[in-house]
């Protein structure tokens, strides 16, 4: 049997995130690589959104099942922690799906520490999450920890709706 690695990789990337089912592991950039060894085993590398993510085991099971369903008889899923996952890996399509689902997508990653001017004199500032319902930037963080550890809970001062915001990391 011939195994098409492109088809298998597409199947792995189409697996829905177990905590936010409107977005796929491909949208999140969690599925890193797929390769076939000489013995015919398919190896899939995944990077969790953060070390200790409670969904890591479910992700591995779901990816293995999807790749087997796409035609691979033997699958091994490997957790790869370096380089660490970053919200910069979320695709534009994934960001749109988050917003449409009512979760503010993350802004660009701002390094911790004091703001230092760039060479052109610009000082990087954290991006204020916009309300995914009305688009207002007049939002306030209620708690740094939302419905999952990778999200914060905010409220919109314009439309008064609470919403999750994916943390930029």
N, C-alpha and C positions, 0 to 999 in steps of 0.2 A: 504494500500500500504506500502510495506517495503522499507525503504530508506537505501541505502548502503553508509555510510559516507565516506568510502575509495574512492568510485567512484566519489562522490561529491567533495571531496578534490582534487582529480586528475583533475577534470574539472576546478575547481577554479585556480589551479596552471598552467594549460595550456593556460590561457588567455594571449594573447600577451600584452606587455607593450604598452600603447598608443603612447608613444614618440619614442620608439625604437622597432618597431614591430617584429624584428628578435629574440627577447629575450622574454621569458615568465615571468609572475609574480612569478612562481615557481623558475625559474632560478635566479631571483633577490632576492628571499627570502622574498618577500613582503607579500605573503599569509602565515600568522602565524599559524592559527588554524581554525578548523571547528568542530562544535558540534551541536547536535540535542537536543532540550529541550523536555519536556514531552508533550507539546502541538503540537509537530511536526514541529516547526519552526527551520530552519537551521540557525545557527549563524556563520558567517565567520569573523575572525579577520584579518585585514590587517594593515601593518605599511608602511606609505609612505616613500620614500627615504629621504625626509626631510620635516619638518613642512612647510606648505605653498606651497607644490608641486601643480602646477596647474592641474595636471592629477589626483588628488585624487578622485574627484567626478566621473570622467570617469571610473576610475579603479573600484570604488564601483558599478557603473551601469553594467559594463561588467562582473564583478564577479557574481553579482546577476543573470544576464541573463544566464550565463554559468551554474550556479548551478541549476537554474530552468529548463533549457534545459536538464540537466542530471537527472531530476526527482524529484526535491524538489518543493513542491507547495508553500511554504512560506520561504522566505530568508531575513535575515537582515545582512547587512555588517556593521561591527564596525571598526572604525579607532582607532588603539592602538598605542600610542606614547611612551610607556615605556615598555621595554627598547627601546631606539632609534635605528632605522635601521642603519646598518653599511655595508660598502662594503665587509666586511668579509663574509657576508651572501650570496654573489653571488657564485653560484655553479661553478665548473670547466667547466662544459658544457656551462654555461652562459658566462664565460670568453672567451671561444673558439668562441662562436657565436659573441660576441662583436668584437673580433680581426678579424674574417673573414668578418665582416660587415664594417670594416675600423675604428673602435673605439678602442683605446688602453684601455685594461681593467685596473682597478686600481691595484696598488701594495698593500702591507700590510699597515695597518693604522699605522702612526708614530705619537706618542703623541706630542702635541704642546709644545713649550718651548725649553730651551737649551738641547742639546743632553747630556744625562747622561750615563756614562759607565754602562753596565750590570755587573752582578756579575763576569762574565768571562772576563771583560775588554773591550768587544766589544762596540762600540759606534754606535747606530742606525742611519742610514742615510736615507733620503728620496729616494725612488726608482724613477729613471728617466724613464718616460714612453718610451717604445720602439715604433718605427714606426710600425703600423700594416701592412703596405704594404711591406717594405723591411727588417724590423726587427732591424734596426739600433738604437742604444742608443744615437746617436748624434742628439738629438732633442732639440727644444727651445720652451718655452711657449710664445705664441703671446699675449694671453689675458686669464685671469683667468676665464672668462665667455664665454662659447661656445654657441652652438645652443640651449642648455637647461641649466638651472642653475646647474645641477649636472655634467656638463662637462666643460672642459677647451679646448681652441683651441691652438694647437701646430703646429709646422712645422718641418719637417725632414731636417736636414742639408745635409744628404747623397743623398736622392732622390728628395728633394725640394718639396715634397708633403705636403699640410696641412692636419691635421687630428684632430678629437676630441679625448679627453682623459677623461675617466670617473674618477672623483675626488675620491680619497680615503678618506672616512670619517668613 
